[in-house]
Amino acid sequence: MRDELAELSMLEMKREGIVAVSESMKQCLRIGHKLAKIRASNILILGESGTGKGLLARFIHQFDKRPFVQINCAALPESLLEAELFGYEKGAFTGASEHGKVGLFELAQGGTIFLDEIGELPFSAQAKLLKYLDDQEVIRIGGTKPKKIDCTVIAATNRDLEELVRGKKFRRDLFYRLNTFTIRIPPLRERPEDVFELINFFLQKYNKKYKLKRHISPEVYALLQAYPFPGNIRELANIIQKLVVMSDKDKVDEDLLGRIEKRIAFVNQSDFNDPKPQGIKDRLANVEKEVLKTAISRFRSTREMARHLGISQPTIVRKMKKYKLKEI
């Protein structure tokens, strides 16, 4: 029963945009699920910008019915951030509300607080955060009476915290307290198996949003899977949204893709340093083969594969024979 419930939650997260076909991403979710079940705190999520750190934090929290409070530490000026996190008493500073203000930690009482971009937290707030992690108490600005707060703390960053510690821009003691449980989300270029499913997820999402019926040719699948996505999932979502909205036909072709998204390239820059570089045709053939292998694992017949990929069933059969793939 526990396995079935876990599977249902995974399906629910797919609807929210978390796709885990690759083993590395499945492992991230397994760790997150395990930490959620024991209500672990001091979880640090690492990963490049756009990899889905916020979604993973919500995945960890979803097993809990308690409140979820999120703040982006880079979005507020230093003068306001401490007040937002810890609150303030009336008259604590010029411009303060005459009634005072409850901080986000107090709002997260009994639930989860997610500190995104923790690497941008100013030193003054770092000291107060460390005190909370040690004592589970917060003191409002201008206040003297500590308040006991019981909440799960999840932090995330795309920065190298160890490098910031060495540069004396992040407290070493805070780093060790936050680093109790660490989950590192791999960038999209390291999990190409997920690209195919993410493309389909965003196609369905934006087709539904704009009431359209766009689908992508195998060539465009190949182009997208060959692209390294420096902006990760956020970049992929933006590309698919542009394709859906700007295409004049239901079938999106690679020419339109090239006009809309000039950043897309067939070859990674590193390939030029390869002593035996692959040509474009070889790269596309490899990607096409991977697309077919993924489709074989996801669908029950070549007709379903053809319908999903937007090509004829005989073409599917022919390409499977070409790449010596096992028939369904």
Disulfide bonds with the S-S distance in Angstrom:
none
